[in-house]
Amino acid sequence: MSKVVKVIEVLAQSDKSWEDAAQNAITEASKSVRNIKSIYIQEKSAKVTDNKISKYRITAKISFVID
């Protein structure tokens, strides 16, 4: 029996880092999606306030196996 994998696109952000933004994406997606297998970071961006990065933002694709 073969498995079917679905991919969703998500946006996430963090005050700490892009890695933390990726973890936030996985944490939030896992509330409604099971069997997450991977995350692919498509794009990174940041919000700047007073000449400092205030928000790290990512656009990512999360893949998961369909039951």
NURONU-183463 format. One record per residue: y, z, x of N, C-alpha, C in turn; residue in three letters. Coordinates in pm, 1 decimal. Each point is the difference from the previous one (the first is absolute). Example, Ala and Ser with C-alpha at 12.3 -4.5 7.8 and 13.67 -1.06 7.14 Angstrom:
BEGIN
<r><n_y>-569.0</n_y><n_z>780.0</n_z><n_x>1319.0</n_x><ca_y>119.0</ca_y><ca_z>0.0</ca_z><ca_x>-89.0</ca_x><c_y>120.0</c_y><c_z>0.0</c_z><c_x>90.0</c_x><torvex>ALA</torvex></r>
<r><n_y>105.0</n_y><n_z>-72.0</n_z><n_x>-35.0</n_x><ca_y>119.0</ca_y><ca_z>6.0</ca_z><ca_x>82.0</ca_x><c_y>109.0</c_y><c_z>73.0</c_z><c_x>-77.0</c_x><torvex>SER</torvex></r>
This chain:
BEGIN
<r><n_y>-118.2</n_y><n_z>0.0</n_z><n_x>84.6</n_x><ca_y>118.2</ca_y><ca_z>0.0</ca_z><ca_x>-84.6</ca_x><c_y>124.6</c_y><c_z>0.0</c_z><c_x>89.2</c_x><torvex>MET</torvex></r>
<r><n_y>88.3</n_y><n_z>-92.9</n_z><n_x>-24.5</n_x><ca_y>122.3</ca_y><ca_z>-6.4</ca_z><ca_x>79.4</ca_x><c_y>108.5</c_y><c_z>86.1</c_z><c_x>-62.8</c_x><torvex>SER</torvex></r>
<r><n_y>93.3</n_y><n_z>39.6</n_z><n_x>82.2</n_x><ca_y>110.3</ca_y><ca_z>84.1</ca_z><ca_x>-46.2</ca_x><c_y>124.0</c_y><c_z>-85.8</c_z><c_x>-18.8</c_x><torvex>LYS</torvex></r>
<r><n_y>81.9</n_y><n_z>40.4</n_z><n_x>-96.7</n_x><ca_y>126.2</ca_y><ca_z>-68.2</ca_z><ca_x>-24.3</ca_x><c_y>111.2</c_y><c_z>92.5</c_z><c_x>46.1</c_x><torvex>VAL</torvex></r>
<r><n_y>93.9</n_y><n_z>-55.0</n_z><n_x>77.8</n_x><ca_y>112.2</ca_y><ca_z>77.0</ca_z><ca_x>51.2</ca_x><c_y>127.7</c_y><c_z>-49.0</c_z><c_x>-67.1</c_x><torvex>VAL</torvex></r>
<r><n_y>81.2</n_y><n_z>93.6</n_z><n_x>-45.0</n_x><ca_y>127.9</ca_y><ca_z>-33.0</ca_z><ca_x>-61.5</ca_x><c_y>111.4</c_y><c_z>43.3</c_z><c_x>95.0</c_x><torvex>LYS</torvex></r>
<r><n_y>111.6</n_y><n_z>-72.2</n_z><n_x>-2.8</n_x><ca_y>114.2</ca_y><ca_z>30.9</ca_z><ca_x>85.8</ca_x><c_y>122.9</c_y><c_z>20.0</c_z><c_x>-88.6</c_x><torvex>VAL</torvex></r>
<r><n_y>72.4</n_y><n_z>109.7</n_z><n_x>25.9</n_x><ca_y>126.5</ca_y><ca_z>25.3</ca_z><ca_x>-70.5</ca_x><c_y>112.1</c_y><c_z>11.2</c_z><c_x>103.6</c_x><torvex>ILE</torvex></r>
<r><n_y>119.4</n_y><n_z>-35.0</n_z><n_x>-41.9</n_x><ca_y>116.5</ca_y><ca_z>13.0</ca_z><ca_x>88.0</ca_x><c_y>78.3</c_y><c_z>122.9</c_z><c_x>-42.8</c_x><torvex>GLU</torvex></r>
<r><n_y>39.9</n_y><n_z>81.2</n_z><n_x>97.8</n_x><ca_y>74.1</ca_y><ca_z>123.6</ca_z><ca_x>-27.8</ca_x><c_y>121.0</c_y><c_z>11.1</c_z><c_x>92.3</c_x><torvex>VAL</torvex></r>
<r><n_y>96.8</n_y><n_z>76.5</n_z><n_x>-44.7</n_x><ca_y>116.5</ca_y><ca_z>36.6</ca_z><ca_x>79.8</ca_x><c_y>-2.0</c_y><c_z>151.4</c_z><c_x>15.6</c_x><torvex>LEU</torvex></r>
<r><n_y>33.1</n_y><n_z>49.0</n_z><n_x>118.4</n_x><ca_y>1.9</ca_y><ca_z>144.8</ca_z><ca_x>23.0</ca_x><c_y>107.6</c_y><c_z>32.7</c_z><c_x>102.4</c_x><torvex>ALA</torvex></r>
<r><n_y>39.3</n_y><n_z>128.1</n_z><n_x>0.7</n_x><ca_y>100.1</ca_y><ca_z>42.5</ca_z><ca_x>97.7</ca_x><c_y>-26.2</c_y><c_z>142.3</c_z><c_x>45.1</c_x><torvex>GLN</torvex></r>
<r><n_y>65.3</n_y><n_z>37.4</n_z><n_x>109.6</n_x><ca_y>-14.6</ca_y><ca_z>132.8</ca_z><ca_x>57.6</ca_x><c_y>128.4</c_y><c_z>37.6</c_z><c_x>73.3</c_x><torvex>SER</torvex></r>
<r><n_y>24.1</n_y><n_z>127.4</n_z><n_x>11.1</n_x><ca_y>111.4</ca_y><ca_z>51.0</ca_z><ca_x>80.6</ca_x><c_y>-38.4</c_y><c_z>11.0</c_z><c_x>147.7</c_x><torvex>ASP</torvex></r>
<r><n_y>-132.7</n_y><n_z>-7.3</n_z><n_x>30.5</n_x><ca_y>-50.5</ca_y><ca_z>28.3</ca_z><ca_x>134.5</ca_x><c_y>-26.9</c_y><c_z>-123.4</c_z><c_x>86.1</c_x><torvex>LYS</torvex></r>
<r><n_y>-83.6</n_y><n_z>-93.2</n_z><n_x>-54.5</n_x><ca_y>-43.7</ca_y><ca_z>-113.5</ca_z><ca_x>82.2</ca_x><c_y>-62.9</c_y><c_z>-107.5</c_z><c_x>-87.5</c_x><torvex>SER</torvex></r>
<r><n_y>-23.6</n_y><n_z>-117.7</n_z><n_x>60.0</n_x><ca_y>-69.6</ca_y><ca_z>-106.2</ca_z><ca_x>-72.0</ca_x><c_y>-145.8</c_y><c_z>39.9</c_z><c_x>-24.7</c_x><torvex>TRP</torvex></r>
<r><n_y>-59.6</n_y><n_z>71.1</n_z><n_x>95.1</n_x><ca_y>-137.7</ca_y><ca_z>45.6</ca_z><ca_x>-18.4</ca_x><c_y>-9.1</c_y><c_z>95.9</c_z><c_x>-118.5</c_x><torvex>GLU</torvex></r>
<r><n_y>97.5</n_y><n_z>87.2</n_z><n_x>-14.2</n_x><ca_y>2.9</ca_y><ca_z>92.8</ca_z><ca_x>-111.9</ca_x><c_y>21.7</c_y><c_z>-75.7</c_z><c_x>-131.2</c_x><torvex>ASP</torvex></r>
<r><n_y>80.0</n_y><n_z>-104.0</n_z><n_x>2.5</n_x><ca_y>20.2</ca_y><ca_z>-83.5</ca_z><ca_x>-119.0</ca_x><c_y>-132.6</c_y><c_z>-65.4</c_z><c_x>-39.9</c_x><torvex>ALA</torvex></r>
<r><n_y>-78.7</n_y><n_z>-45.9</n_z><n_x>98.0</n_x><ca_y>-130.2</ca_y><ca_z>-60.0</ca_z><ca_x>-28.7</ca_x><c_y>-93.4</c_y><c_z>103.3</c_z><c_x>-62.2</c_x><torvex>ALA</torvex></r>
<r><n_y>1.2</n_y><n_z>121.0</n_z><n_x>53.5</n_x><ca_y>-84.0</ca_y><ca_z>105.8</ca_z><ca_x>-56.5</ca_x><c_y>44.2</c_y><c_z>33.8</c_z><c_x>-142.2</c_x><torvex>GLN</torvex></r>
<r><n_y>130.1</n_y><n_z>0.2</n_z><n_x>-23.7</n_x><ca_y>51.1</ca_y><ca_z>24.2</ca_z><ca_x>-135.2</ca_x><c_y>-49.4</c_y><c_z>-107.7</c_z><c_x>-97.0</c_x><torvex>ASN</torvex></r>
<r><n_y>-3.3</n_y><n_z>-123.9</n_z><n_x>46.4</n_x><ca_y>-49.6</ca_y><ca_z>-109.3</ca_z><ca_x>-83.2</ca_x><c_y>-145.8</c_y><c_z>22.9</c_z><c_x>-37.3</c_x><torvex>ALA</torvex></r>
<r><n_y>-82.8</n_y><n_z>38.2</n_z><n_x>97.1</n_x><ca_y>-141.9</ca_y><ca_z>26.7</ca_z><ca_x>-25.0</ca_x><c_y>-16.5</c_y><c_z>119.8</c_z><c_x>-92.6</c_x><torvex>ILE</torvex></r>
<r><n_y>74.5</n_y><n_z>105.7</n_z><n_x>24.8</n_x><ca_y>-9.9</ca_y><ca_z>121.3</ca_z><ca_x>-81.7</ca_x><c_y>33.9</c_y><c_z>-28.7</c_z><c_x>-145.1</c_x><torvex>THR</torvex></r>
<r><n_y>107.7</n_y><n_z>-72.7</n_z><n_x>-22.9</n_x><ca_y>41.0</ca_y><ca_z>-30.4</ca_z><ca_x>-137.9</ca_x><c_y>-96.0</c_y><c_z>-98.3</c_z><c_x>-66.4</c_x><torvex>GLU</torvex></r>
<r><n_y>-42.6</n_y><n_z>-102.5</n_z><n_x>72.6</n_x><ca_y>-92.1</ca_y><ca_z>-98.8</ca_z><ca_x>-57.1</ca_x><c_y>-133.1</c_y><c_z>64.8</c_z><c_x>-36.3</c_x><torvex>ALA</torvex></r>
<r><n_y>-43.9</n_y><n_z>96.6</n_z><n_x>79.7</n_x><ca_y>-129.8</ca_y><ca_z>63.6</ca_z><ca_x>-24.3</ca_x><c_y>-1.4</c_y><c_z>85.0</c_z><c_x>-127.1</c_x><torvex>SER</torvex></r>
<r><n_y>116.4</n_y><n_z>24.7</n_z><n_x>-57.7</n_x><ca_y>5.9</ca_y><ca_z>73.4</ca_z><ca_x>-126.9</ca_x><c_y>-52.2</c_y><c_z>-83.8</c_z><c_x>-115.7</c_x><torvex>LYS</torvex></r>
<r><n_y>5.9</n_y><n_z>-132.3</n_z><n_x>13.4</n_x><ca_y>-47.2</ca_y><ca_z>-86.9</ca_z><ca_x>-108.4</ca_x><c_y>-102.0</c_y><c_z>-105.0</c_z><c_x>45.7</c_x><torvex>SER</torvex></r>
<r><n_y>-25.8</n_y><n_z>-7.8</n_z><n_x>130.8</n_x><ca_y>-92.4</ca_y><ca_z>-99.8</ca_z><ca_x>54.3</ca_x><c_y>-105.0</c_y><c_z>72.5</c_z><c_x>83.6</c_x><torvex>VAL</torvex></r>
<r><n_y>-126.2</n_y><n_z>-38.9</n_z><n_x>-17.5</n_x><ca_y>-108.1</ca_y><ca_z>57.9</ca_z><ca_x>80.4</ca_x><c_y>-48.0</c_y><c_z>-100.9</c_z><c_x>103.1</c_x><torvex>ARG</torvex></r>
<r><n_y>-75.4</n_y><n_z>48.9</n_z><n_x>95.2</n_x><ca_y>-66.4</ca_y><ca_z>-84.6</ca_z><ca_x>101.0</ca_x><c_y>97.5</c_y><c_z>-80.4</c_z><c_x>86.0</c_x><torvex>ASN</torvex></r>
<r><n_y>113.4</n_y><n_z>59.6</n_z><n_x>37.4</n_x><ca_y>95.1</ca_y><ca_z>-68.5</ca_z><ca_x>88.0</ca_x><c_y>-65.6</c_y><c_z>-20.0</c_z><c_x>136.2</c_x><torvex>ILE</torvex></r>
<r><n_y>9.4</n_y><n_z>-122.8</n_z><n_x>50.9</n_x><ca_y>-64.6</ca_y><ca_z>-34.2</ca_z><ca_x>126.8</ca_x><c_y>96.9</c_y><c_z>-32.6</c_z><c_x>112.0</c_x><torvex>LYS</torvex></r>
<r><n_y>119.8</n_y><n_z>-52.4</n_z><n_x>-33.6</n_x><ca_y>92.3</ca_y><ca_z>-35.3</ca_z><ca_x>108.0</ca_x><c_y>142.2</c_y><c_z>-13.4</c_z><c_x>-52.2</c_x><torvex>SER</torvex></r>
<r><n_y>92.1</n_y><n_z>5.0</n_z><n_x>95.0</n_x><ca_y>141.4</ca_y><ca_z>-24.9</ca_z><ca_x>-29.7</ca_x><c_y>51.5</c_y><c_z>-96.4</c_z><c_x>106.3</c_x><torvex>ILE</torvex></r>
<r><n_y>74.0</n_y><n_z>-100.6</n_z><n_x>-44.2</n_x><ca_y>59.0</ca_y><ca_z>-99.2</ca_z><ca_x>89.5</ca_x><c_y>151.2</c_y><c_z>8.2</c_z><c_x>-16.8</c_x><torvex>TYR</torvex></r>
<r><n_y>69.7</n_y><n_z>37.5</n_z><n_x>105.2</n_x><ca_y>145.5</ca_y><ca_z>12.1</ca_z><ca_x>-4.9</ca_x><c_y>59.3</c_y><c_z>-138.9</c_z><c_x>17.9</c_x><torvex>ILE</torvex></r>
<r><n_y>65.8</n_y><n_z>-49.8</n_z><n_x>-103.7</n_x><ca_y>59.9</ca_y><ca_z>-132.4</ca_z><ca_x>5.9</ca_x><c_y>139.9</c_y><c_z>3.7</c_z><c_x>60.8</c_x><torvex>GLN</torvex></r>
<r><n_y>75.5</n_y><n_z>100.6</n_z><n_x>-36.2</n_x><ca_y>141.3</ca_y><ca_z>3.4</ca_z><ca_x>37.5</ca_x><c_y>45.3</c_y><c_z>144.1</c_z><c_x>18.8</c_x><torvex>GLU</torvex></r>
<r><n_y>86.1</n_y><n_z>20.5</n_z><n_x>97.6</n_x><ca_y>62.2</ca_y><ca_z>131.1</ca_z><ca_x>23.2</ca_x><c_y>150.8</c_y><c_z>-17.3</c_z><c_x>-10.6</c_x><torvex>LYS</torvex></r>
<r><n_y>64.7</n_y><n_z>98.3</n_z><n_x>-58.1</n_x><ca_y>146.7</ca_y><ca_z>1.2</ca_z><ca_x>-3.5</ca_x><c_y>44.9</c_y><c_z>145.0</c_z><c_x>0.1</c_x><torvex>SER</torvex></r>
<r><n_y>129.0</n_y><n_z>19.7</n_z><n_x>15.0</n_x><ca_y>51.9</ca_y><ca_z>136.5</ca_z><ca_x>3.6</ca_x><c_y>138.3</c_y><c_z>4.9</c_z><c_x>-64.1</c_x><torvex>ALA</torvex></r>
<r><n_y>29.1</n_y><n_z>113.3</n_z><n_x>-61.5</n_x><ca_y>133.6</ca_y><ca_z>26.0</ca_z><ca_x>-52.5</ca_x><c_y>73.5</c_y><c_z>82.5</c_z><c_x>105.2</c_x><torvex>LYS</torvex></r>
<r><n_y>124.6</n_y><n_z>-35.5</n_z><n_x>25.0</n_x><ca_y>79.8</ca_y><ca_z>68.6</ca_z><ca_x>101.7</ca_x><c_y>115.5</c_y><c_z>72.9</c_z><c_x>-66.9</c_x><torvex>VAL</torvex></r>
<r><n_y>15.0</n_y><n_z>126.4</n_z><n_x>37.3</n_x><ca_y>110.7</ca_y><ca_z>82.2</ca_z><ca_x>-48.4</ca_x><c_y>65.4</c_y><c_z>67.6</c_z><c_x>120.5</c_x><torvex>THR</torvex></r>
<r><n_y>129.8</n_y><n_z>-12.7</n_z><n_x>13.4</n_x><ca_y>74.0</ca_y><ca_z>59.7</ca_z><ca_x>112.2</ca_x><c_y>-60.8</c_y><c_z>-38.1</c_z><c_x>135.5</c_x><torvex>ASP</torvex></r>
<r><n_y>-32.2</n_y><n_z>-128.3</n_z><n_x>15.2</n_x><ca_y>-53.8</ca_y><ca_z>-56.0</ca_z><ca_x>123.5</ca_x><c_y>-137.4</c_y><c_z>54.9</c_z><c_x>39.2</c_x><torvex>ASN</torvex></r>
<r><n_y>-74.7</n_y><n_z>57.1</n_z><n_x>-95.7</n_x><ca_y>-134.7</ca_y><ca_z>49.8</ca_z><ca_x>25.8</ca_x><c_y>-92.1</c_y><c_z>-47.8</c_z><c_x>-110.6</c_x><torvex>LYS</torvex></r>
<r><n_y>-125.6</n_y><n_z>-21.7</n_z><n_x>35.2</n_x><ca_y>-97.7</ca_y><ca_z>-40.1</ca_z><ca_x>-101.9</ca_x><c_y>-23.5</c_y><c_z>118.3</c_z><c_x>-93.7</c_x><torvex>ILE</torvex></r>
<r><n_y>20.1</n_y><n_z>-24.0</n_z><n_x>-128.8</n_x><ca_y>-20.2</ca_y><ca_z>105.7</ca_z><ca_x>-98.4</ca_x><c_y>-126.0</c_y><c_z>-21.6</c_z><c_x>-83.3</c_x><torvex>SER</torvex></r>
<r><n_y>-46.0</n_y><n_z>-124.0</n_z><n_x>-12.2</n_x><ca_y>-122.9</ca_y><ca_z>-31.4</ca_z><ca_x>-73.6</ca_x><c_y>-75.0</c_y><c_z>-111.2</c_z><c_x>71.7</c_x><torvex>LYS</torvex></r>
<r><n_y>-128.6</n_y><n_z>20.3</n_z><n_x>21.5</n_x><ca_y>-88.8</ca_y><ca_z>-102.2</ca_z><ca_x>54.4</ca_x><c_y>-72.3</c_y><c_z>-61.5</c_z><c_x>-119.4</c_x><torvex>TYR</torvex></r>
<r><n_y>3.5</n_y><n_z>-132.0</n_z><n_x>-12.5</n_x><ca_y>-57.0</ca_y><ca_z>-67.4</ca_z><ca_x>-115.6</ca_x><c_y>-102.1</c_y><c_z>-104.8</c_z><c_x>43.4</c_x><torvex>ARG</torvex></r>
<r><n_y>-104.6</n_y><n_z>-13.0</n_z><n_x>-80.2</n_x><ca_y>-101.1</ca_y><ca_z>-103.5</ca_z><ca_x>26.5</ca_x><c_y>-33.1</c_y><c_z>-76.0</c_z><c_x>-126.9</c_x><torvex>ILE</torvex></r>
<r><n_y>-42.4</n_y><n_z>-122.2</n_z><n_x>20.4</n_x><ca_y>-65.3</ca_y><ca_z>-79.8</ca_z><ca_x>-103.7</ca_x><c_y>-141.6</c_y><c_z>-21.1</c_z><c_x>52.7</c_x><torvex>THR</torvex></r>
<r><n_y>-99.3</n_y><n_z>33.2</n_z><n_x>-82.2</n_x><ca_y>-137.8</ca_y><ca_z>-3.2</ca_z><ca_x>48.7</ca_x><c_y>-94.6</c_y><c_z>-52.1</c_z><c_x>-105.3</c_x><torvex>ALA</torvex></r>
<r><n_y>-115.3</n_y><n_z>-47.6</n_z><n_x>46.8</n_x><ca_y>-110.0</ca_y><ca_z>-38.7</ca_z><ca_x>-88.1</ca_x><c_y>-112.4</c_y><c_z>99.8</c_z><c_x>20.3</c_x><torvex>LYS</torvex></r>
<r><n_y>-49.5</n_y><n_z>53.5</n_z><n_x>-110.4</n_x><ca_y>-110.6</ca_y><ca_z>95.0</ca_z><ca_x>2.2</ca_x><c_y>-120.9</c_y><c_z>-68.0</c_z><c_x>-62.5</c_x><torvex>ILE</torvex></r>
<r><n_y>-113.7</n_y><n_z>4.2</n_z><n_x>68.6</n_x><ca_y>-121.2</ca_y><ca_z>-60.5</ca_z><ca_x>-54.6</ca_x><c_y>-98.1</c_y><c_z>109.5</c_z><c_x>-38.2</c_x><torvex>SER</torvex></r>
<r><n_y>-73.7</n_y><n_z>-26.3</n_z><n_x>-109.7</n_x><ca_y>-99.4</ca_y><ca_z>96.7</ca_z><ca_x>-46.0</ca_x><c_y>-115.2</c_y><c_z>-73.7</c_z><c_x>-66.9</c_x><torvex>PHE</torvex></r>
<r><n_y>-116.4</n_y><n_z>63.2</n_z><n_x>1.8</n_x><ca_y>-120.5</ca_y><ca_z>-58.3</ca_z><ca_x>-58.4</ca_x><c_y>-2.7</c_y><c_z>33.7</c_z><c_x>-148.5</c_x><torvex>VAL</torvex></r>
<r><n_y>-27.9</n_y><n_z>-101.2</n_z><n_x>-80.1</n_x><ca_y>-11.2</ca_y><ca_z>18.4</ca_z><ca_x>-144.4</ca_x><c_y>-141.1</c_y><c_z>48.9</c_z><c_x>-31.7</c_x><torvex>ILE</torvex></r>
<r><n_y>-9.5</n_y><n_z>101.9</n_z><n_x>-83.8</n_x><ca_y>-131.4</ca_y><ca_z>53.7</ca_z><ca_x>-41.2</ca_x><c_y>-78.0</c_y><c_z>-100.8</c_z><c_x>-79.5</c_x><torvex>ASP</torvex></r>
